[in-house]
């Protein structure tokens, strides 16, 4: 038995033992793959729950709707209400903690078995204050328990016949693009999504982020793409982005730069507690 099949079997065994789960589904490859396997194993005893929020790109919500209809998931939409809380709006460096606290409280109140997340091994090496909220709410992370990393998840999705899901680019919530300390509201989240959607239609980039910073809008792309773009290409794209940002009453300069993971988080990033 190869290692990937062994890990997949472990994942299935973990879900079988849980017997009834609420799967937090964001629309990304991790949670969608977990939901797919949970549905295979548990059927309607796996409830997929998606929190609709201004911080979630509408296209992610639509992906979940389409996928659920195709695979006949037991799906529920909720509002976790983080956008209405002062702690979240103030956007401290640990904003994710407040977001996940709202989310997990909402999911646990559904009283449908064990709440599980798509957290994987690679997430444990990153700054993830949301994991503290997960621990406080007794959330189970089946991928972690099965020793599955991000690439494993993509490989599992491919093996399960889900190539489109396997190739989805990483896309954290839109709030992760807003620099620490800048007030978060629906407008700046919609700005981020509008800019990224337009640029993705124009630029073939493996990684693309629109960062809202105090003094500029930073467009971060992977180094290969940045080297491939000519100055005239960049000038034209900046003009496009400027037209979009003006619709949201933003007039700060726009600059293209190399992608840097987590660059919008500024401050003391204390390591999350162990799971």
Secondary structure, 3 states (H helix, E strand, C coil): CCHHHHHHHHHHHHHHHHCCEEEECCCCHHHHHHHHHHHHHHHHHEEEEEECCCCCCHHHHHHHHHHHHHHCCEEEEECCCHHHCHHHHCCCCCHHHHHHHHHHHHHHCCCCCEEECCCCHHHHHCCCCHHHHHHHCCCECHHHHCCCCHHHHHHHHHHCCCHHHHCCCCCCCHHHHECCCCCCCHHHHHHHHHHHHHHHHHCCCCCEEEEECCCEEEEEECHHHHHHCCHHHHHHHHHHHHHHHHHCCCCCEEEEEECCCCCCCCCCCCCCCCC
